[in-house]
Every structure is written in structure tokens, then in C-alpha cells.
Amino acid sequence: MLVFVLRRLVQAVIVMLTVAFIAFMLFQYVGDPVTNLLGQDATPAQRAQLRADLGLDQPFPVQFGRFVGNAVQGEFGLSLRQGRRVSALILERLPATLELSMTAAVIALVFAIPMGVFAALRRGTFASQLLMTLSLLGVSLPTFLIGILLIWIFAVVLGWLPSYNRGDTVDLGFWTTGLLTLDGWKHLILPAITLAVFQLTLIMRLVRAEMLEVLRADYIKFARARGLPNRVVYFSHALKNTMVPVITITGLQLGSLIAFAIITEQVFQWPGMGLLFIQAVQFADIPVMAAYLCLIALIFVLINLAVDLLYFAVDPRLRIERAAGAH
């Protein structure tokens, strides 16, 4: 187990260094930070002085080493558009993105797993076919179109829910949350559902497919031959083995929810990291873009590590195989 974790940590370090290198190359080839900060009318002496202050006159390996060192400490310099520290901007926007992503993930899991199991156990019925048709629509429709449709129905036509921004929030000092106010929940519903639809339908179809595959296995037939009730066969034996591949996809999709909440945040003007990244791209704000890239990569690495560790809790065959390999 320890060797497995250490191997994964080494792989994570390699991935993060690769991402850091890609992010660092943004500074080299996407615009000139000196020109962005001083403008076109700056004198050569002013440009040379700022270049020296930023360390841009140093050799490439020295610059990259300093960039990695600062990134480890969470520092990516100043935003070229807002003139504030990038770390402060990220910390301001991170709570909004995490709350939106986590709420969408909870919605997706709470509905997708029971719906997938139902569609597998009631295969061929009208309700199962209806669920599969709706899931096909959910997978096919683009996220921005789902958001626009929800805004038109629930905000414009019915007037039940707000269509933009985050609503009232509570400042806890280290965290700002809208989950403690009714207005915050109202603002969260539409973007969370929009972000959850694709993940919900994808996980539901995966659970159904895996459940059908497991139900054809020999040990399920043996369990039924022993006279075990269907409830025990389905939920104690079949569902547990169905969850092994589901955990993998769910973990990756959780990272995707955080990384690709950009479109949802843009549609609903949700003040999260995705909207900050879109604004950074529009203004070529390289420090913000580099920080976002490194943060998303770190989130994916941590989620993948957590998913690998969950395998040992869900599938005992993996523990047996590793123990046999160690001997």
C-alpha cells in the first residue's frame, strides 16, 4: 500500500511539473508582460528596469525554477488586468466554484445511481425506456443551451428563480458562502442543475450498463440459486461490484465539473474561477491563466489519487492481488 501511494505521488509530481512548464511557457509566448504593464509609450529604460525587476532578464532555467518555487507557495504574481495578487483573486473566486461544483456533483450522484439501477432492473419497461431517452437528450444537449432553456422557463416565463450572479452570501472570514441564505440557494439552483445534467445522464447510463453486466455474472446466478432475496442480490452483491468503474468515472467527472464550470459560470455570470479565467483570456492576463491551469491540474491529481485509494475500500480483489504481488 505504501509503495503504491509513493508511486502515485511521484507520478503526481511529474504531472504537476509538466503542467507548470506549460503554464510557464504562456509567459514566454503569449504577449509581453512588460508591454501589458507599461503600455506602448514606455521608454526603453523603463522597459529594461521592469524586465529586471520581474526577473525576465534571467536565463530560462532560472526563470522556470523561480516560477515553480513561487507556484508551490501559491504565488503567481500580479494580475495584469486588475493589478492585484493572483492568489488573492483565486481565493476570492474559489468558494463560488467549489460550491457550484459540489452541489452539481451531489445532484448528479443522488439521482444518477438510483435511476441507473432502476433502468437496469426494469429493463424493457416504458419507464426504463423513458429514462434512457431523457439521458440521451442530456448527453447530447450542450451545457450552454441547457442553461439558456432553464433561464427562459424558470426565470423569464415562470419568474420563480433568479438567472444570474450568486445572490446574498455570508462572509465567514476564510470562506464566503451562499449556502446559509435563502437567496443564495435560489441563485444556486439553476446553475447547479445546468452543470449536473450531463454528469447525471452519463453516470446513469454507466451504472445501468455495469449493473446489467454484473447481473449476468456467475456469482450472481449462484447467489440466486442459494435462495437469497432479490434485494440482497441486487444491492449487497451486484451494486457493490457495479460501483468499481463508477468510482473512476465519477472521480474524473468531479474534476471536470470544477474545470469545465466555465461555460455555466459564463451563462449565469456566476462569480467563480471559470468566469475569472474567461476574463483573463479576453485580456491576455497570463498570471491568472497560469494559476488557473496549475490549480485545475492539482485538483485532478488529488482526485485521481483519492479514486485509486477508494478502489481498495470497494474492491477486495485489488488488495488480494497487491498482497500476492508483494509476496
Contacts in CASP RR format, 6 or more apart in sequence:
PFRMAT RR
TARGET T0000
AUTHOR 0000-0000-0000
METHOD contacts of the structure
MODEL  1
MLVFVLRRLVQAVIVMLTVAFIAFMLFQYVGDPVTNLLGQDATPAQRAQL
RADLGLDQPFPVQFGRFVGNAVQGEFGLSLRQGRRVSALILERLPATLEL
SMTAAVIALVFAIPMGVFAALRRGTFASQLLMTLSLLGVSLPTFLIGILL
IWIFAVVLGWLPSYNRGDTVDLGFWTTGLLTLDGWKHLILPAITLAVFQL
TLIMRLVRAEMLEVLRADYIKFARARGLPNRVVYFSHALKNTMVPVITIT
GLQLGSLIAFAIITEQVFQWPGMGLLFIQAVQFADIPVMAAYLCLIALIF
VLINLAVDLLYFAVDPRLRIERAAGAH
1 312 0 8 1.000
1 322 0 8 1.000
4 308 0 8 1.000
4 322 0 8 1.000
5 305 0 8 1.000
5 309 0 8 1.000
8 304 0 8 1.000
8 305 0 8 1.000
8 308 0 8 1.000
9 305 0 8 1.000
12 301 0 8 1.000
12 302 0 8 1.000
12 304 0 8 1.000
12 305 0 8 1.000
15 297 0 8 1.000
15 301 0 8 1.000
16 294 0 8 1.000
16 297 0 8 1.000
16 298 0 8 1.000
16 301 0 8 1.000
17 68 0 8 1.000
19 293 0 8 1.000
19 294 0 8 1.000
19 297 0 8 1.000
20 64 0 8 1.000
20 67 0 8 1.000
20 68 0 8 1.000
20 71 0 8 1.000
20 294 0 8 1.000
21 64 0 8 1.000
22 293 0 8 1.000
23 67 0 8 1.000
23 71 0 8 1.000
23 289 0 8 1.000
23 290 0 8 1.000
23 291 0 8 1.000
23 293 0 8 1.000
23 294 0 8 1.000
24 63 0 8 1.000
24 64 0 8 1.000
24 67 0 8 1.000
24 68 0 8 1.000
24 290 0 8 1.000
26 286 0 8 1.000
26 289 0 8 1.000
26 290 0 8 1.000
26 293 0 8 1.000
27 33 0 8 1.000
27 67 0 8 1.000
27 286 0 8 1.000
27 290 0 8 1.000
30 284 0 8 1.000
30 286 0 8 1.000
30 289 0 8 1.000
31 284 0 8 1.000
31 286 0 8 1.000
33 54 0 8 1.000
33 56 0 8 1.000
33 80 0 8 1.000
33 286 0 8 1.000
34 42 0 8 1.000
34 47 0 8 1.000
34 50 0 8 1.000
34 51 0 8 1.000
34 54 0 8 1.000
34 56 0 8 1.000
35 42 0 8 1.000
36 80 0 8 1.000
36 284 0 8 1.000
37 50 0 8 1.000
37 80 0 8 1.000
38 46 0 8 1.000
38 47 0 8 1.000
38 50 0 8 1.000
42 50 0 8 1.000
48 57 0 8 1.000
51 57 0 8 1.000
55 63 0 8 1.000
55 66 0 8 1.000
56 63 0 8 1.000
58 66 0 8 1.000
70 76 0 8 1.000
70 77 0 8 1.000
71 294 0 8 1.000
74 87 0 8 1.000
74 291 0 8 1.000
75 85 0 8 1.000
75 86 0 8 1.000
75 87 0 8 1.000
76 86 0 8 1.000
76 87 0 8 1.000
76 287 0 8 1.000
76 288 0 8 1.000
76 290 0 8 1.000
76 291 0 8 1.000
76 294 0 8 1.000
77 85 0 8 1.000
77 86 0 8 1.000
77 87 0 8 1.000
77 287 0 8 1.000
78 84 0 8 1.000
78 85 0 8 1.000
78 86 0 8 1.000
78 287 0 8 1.000
79 85 0 8 1.000
79 86 0 8 1.000
79 89 0 8 1.000
79 280 0 8 1.000
79 285 0 8 1.000
79 287 0 8 1.000
79 288 0 8 1.000
80 283 0 8 1.000
80 284 0 8 1.000
80 285 0 8 1.000
80 286 0 8 1.000
80 287 0 8 1.000
80 288 0 8 1.000
81 279 0 8 1.000
81 280 0 8 1.000
81 283 0 8 1.000
81 285 0 8 1.000
81 288 0 8 1.000
82 89 0 8 1.000
82 285 0 8 1.000
86 287 0 8 1.000
86 288 0 8 1.000
86 291 0 8 1.000
87 291 0 8 1.000
89 276 0 8 1.000
89 288 0 8 1.000
90 273 0 8 1.000
90 276 0 8 1.000
90 291 0 8 1.000
90 292 0 8 1.000
90 295 0 8 1.000
92 176 0 8 1.000
93 271 0 8 1.000
93 272 0 8 1.000
93 273 0 8 1.000
93 274 0 8 1.000
93 275 0 8 1.000
93 276 0 8 1.000
94 272 0 8 1.000
94 273 0 8 1.000
95 175 0 8 1.000
95 176 0 8 1.000
95 177 0 8 1.000
96 166 0 8 1.000
96 176 0 8 1.000
96 270 0 8 1.000
96 271 0 8 1.000
96 272 0 8 1.000
96 273 0 8 1.000
97 258 0 8 1.000
97 261 0 8 1.000
97 265 0 8 1.000
97 270 0 8 1.000
97 272 0 8 1.000
97 273 0 8 1.000
97 274 0 8 1.000
98 258 0 8 1.000
99 177 0 8 1.000
99 178 0 8 1.000
99 179 0 8 1.000
99 188 0 8 1.000
100 188 0 8 1.000
100 191 0 8 1.000
100 192 0 8 1.000
100 195 0 8 1.000
100 261 0 8 1.000
100 264 0 8 1.000
100 265 0 8 1.000
100 270 0 8 1.000
100 272 0 8 1.000
101 195 0 8 1.000
101 254 0 8 1.000
101 255 0 8 1.000
101 257 0 8 1.000
101 258 0 8 1.000
101 261 0 8 1.000
103 188 0 8 1.000
103 192 0 8 1.000
103 196 0 8 1.000
104 192 0 8 1.000
104 193 0 8 1.000
104 195 0 8 1.000
104 196 0 8 1.000
104 199 0 8 1.000
104 257 0 8 1.000
104 261 0 8 1.000
105 196 0 8 1.000
105 199 0 8 1.000
105 253 0 8 1.000
105 254 0 8 1.000
105 257 0 8 1.000
107 192 0 8 1.000
107 193 0 8 1.000
107 196 0 8 1.000
107 200 0 8 1.000
108 196 0 8 1.000
108 199 0 8 1.000
108 200 0 8 1.000
108 203 0 8 1.000
108 253 0 8 1.000
109 203 0 8 1.000
109 250 0 8 1.000
111 200 0 8 1.000
111 204 0 8 1.000
112 199 0 8 1.000
112 200 0 8 1.000
112 201 0 8 1.000
112 202 0 8 1.000
112 203 0 8 1.000
112 204 0 8 1.000
112 207 0 8 1.000
113 203 0 8 1.000
113 204 0 8 1.000
113 207 0 8 1.000
113 246 0 8 1.000
115 131 0 8 1.000
115 200 0 8 1.000
115 204 0 8 1.000
115 207 0 8 1.000
116 131 0 8 1.000
116 204 0 8 1.000
116 205 0 8 1.000
116 207 0 8 1.000
116 208 0 8 1.000
116 211 0 8 1.000
117 207 0 8 1.000
117 208 0 8 1.000
117 211 0 8 1.000
117 234 0 8 1.000
117 239 0 8 1.000
118 127 0 8 1.000
118 128 0 8 1.000
118 131 0 8 1.000
119 128 0 8 1.000
119 131 0 8 1.000
119 132 0 8 1.000
119 204 0 8 1.000
119 208 0 8 1.000
120 207 0 8 1.000
120 208 0 8 1.000
120 211 0 8 1.000
120 212 0 8 1.000
120 215 0 8 1.000
121 211 0 8 1.000
121 234 0 8 1.000
122 128 0 8 1.000
123 212 0 8 1.000
131 204 0 8 1.000
132 205 0 8 1.000
132 208 0 8 1.000
134 201 0 8 1.000
135 201 0 8 1.000
135 204 0 8 1.000
135 205 0 8 1.000
136 201 0 8 1.000
137 201 0 8 1.000
138 146 0 8 1.000
138 197 0 8 1.000
138 198 0 8 1.000
138 200 0 8 1.000
138 201 0 8 1.000
139 198 0 8 1.000
139 201 0 8 1.000
139 202 0 8 1.000
139 205 0 8 1.000
141 197 0 8 1.000
143 194 0 8 1.000
143 195 0 8 1.000
143 197 0 8 1.000
143 198 0 8 1.000
143 263 0 8 1.000
143 264 0 8 1.000
143 267 0 8 1.000
144 263 0 8 1.000
144 266 0 8 1.000
144 267 0 8 1.000
146 194 0 8 1.000
146 197 0 8 1.000
147 190 0 8 1.000
147 191 0 8 1.000
147 194 0 8 1.000
147 264 0 8 1.000
147 267 0 8 1.000
147 268 0 8 1.000
148 267 0 8 1.000
150 190 0 8 1.000
150 193 0 8 1.000
150 194 0 8 1.000
151 163 0 8 1.000
151 190 0 8 1.000
151 267 0 8 1.000
151 268 0 8 1.000
154 160 0 8 1.000
154 161 0 8 1.000
154 190 0 8 1.000
155 161 0 8 1.000
155 162 0 8 1.000
155 163 0 8 1.000
155 190 0 8 1.000
156 163 0 8 1.000
161 186 0 8 1.000
161 187 0 8 1.000
161 189 0 8 1.000
161 190 0 8 1.000
162 183 0 8 1.000
162 186 0 8 1.000
162 187 0 8 1.000
162 190 0 8 1.000
163 190 0 8 1.000
163 268 0 8 1.000
164 268 0 8 1.000
164 269 0 8 1.000
164 270 0 8 1.000
165 187 0 8 1.000
165 268 0 8 1.000
165 269 0 8 1.000
165 270 0 8 1.000
165 271 0 8 1.000
166 178 0 8 1.000
166 184 0 8 1.000
166 187 0 8 1.000
166 188 0 8 1.000
166 270 0 8 1.000
166 271 0 8 1.000
167 178 0 8 1.000
167 181 0 8 1.000
167 183 0 8 1.000
167 184 0 8 1.000
167 186 0 8 1.000
167 187 0 8 1.000
168 178 0 8 1.000
168 181 0 8 1.000
168 183 0 8 1.000
168 184 0 8 1.000
169 176 0 8 1.000
169 177 0 8 1.000
169 178 0 8 1.000
169 181 0 8 1.000
169 184 0 8 1.000
170 176 0 8 1.000
170 177 0 8 1.000
170 178 0 8 1.000
170 180 0 8 1.000
170 181 0 8 1.000
178 184 0 8 1.000
178 185 0 8 1.000
178 187 0 8 1.000
178 188 0 8 1.000
179 185 0 8 1.000
179 188 0 8 1.000
190 268 0 8 1.000
191 264 0 8 1.000
191 265 0 8 1.000
191 267 0 8 1.000
191 268 0 8 1.000
191 270 0 8 1.000
194 264 0 8 1.000
194 267 0 8 1.000
194 268 0 8 1.000
195 257 0 8 1.000
195 261 0 8 1.000
195 264 0 8 1.000
199 253 0 8 1.000
199 256 0 8 1.000
199 257 0 8 1.000
202 249 0 8 1.000
202 253 0 8 1.000
203 246 0 8 1.000
203 249 0 8 1.000
203 250 0 8 1.000
203 253 0 8 1.000
206 245 0 8 1.000
206 246 0 8 1.000
206 249 0 8 1.000
207 242 0 8 1.000
207 246 0 8 1.000
210 242 0 8 1.000
210 245 0 8 1.000
210 246 0 8 1.000
211 238 0 8 1.000
211 239 0 8 1.000
211 242 0 8 1.000
214 220 0 8 1.000
214 238 0 8 1.000
214 241 0 8 1.000
214 242 0 8 1.000
215 238 0 8 1.000
217 241 0 8 1.000
219 237 0 8 1.000
220 233 0 8 1.000
220 237 0 8 1.000
220 238 0 8 1.000
223 232 0 8 1.000
223 233 0 8 1.000
223 237 0 8 1.000
224 233 0 8 1.000
240 314 0 8 1.000
241 315 0 8 1.000
243 314 0 8 1.000
244 311 0 8 1.000
244 314 0 8 1.000
244 315 0 8 1.000
247 307 0 8 1.000
247 310 0 8 1.000
247 311 0 8 1.000
247 314 0 8 1.000
248 307 0 8 1.000
251 303 0 8 1.000
251 304 0 8 1.000
251 306 0 8 1.000
251 307 0 8 1.000
252 300 0 8 1.000
252 303 0 8 1.000
252 304 0 8 1.000
252 307 0 8 1.000
254 303 0 8 1.000
255 296 0 8 1.000
255 299 0 8 1.000
255 300 0 8 1.000
255 303 0 8 1.000
258 296 0 8 1.000
258 299 0 8 1.000
259 296 0 8 1.000
259 299 0 8 1.000
259 300 0 8 1.000
261 270 0 8 1.000
261 272 0 8 1.000
261 273 0 8 1.000
261 274 0 8 1.000
262 274 0 8 1.000
262 275 0 8 1.000
262 277 0 8 1.000
262 278 0 8 1.000
264 270 0 8 1.000
265 271 0 8 1.000
265 272 0 8 1.000
265 273 0 8 1.000
265 274 0 8 1.000
265 275 0 8 1.000
265 278 0 8 1.000
266 274 0 8 1.000
266 275 0 8 1.000
266 278 0 8 1.000
269 275 0 8 1.000
273 292 0 8 1.000
273 295 0 8 1.000
274 292 0 8 1.000
276 288 0 8 1.000
276 292 0 8 1.000
277 288 0 8 1.000
277 289 0 8 1.000
277 292 0 8 1.000
279 285 0 8 1.000
280 286 0 8 1.000
280 288 0 8 1.000
280 289 0 8 1.000
280 292 0 8 1.000
281 289 0 8 1.000
311 318 0 8 1.000
312 318 0 8 1.000
312 319 0 8 1.000
END
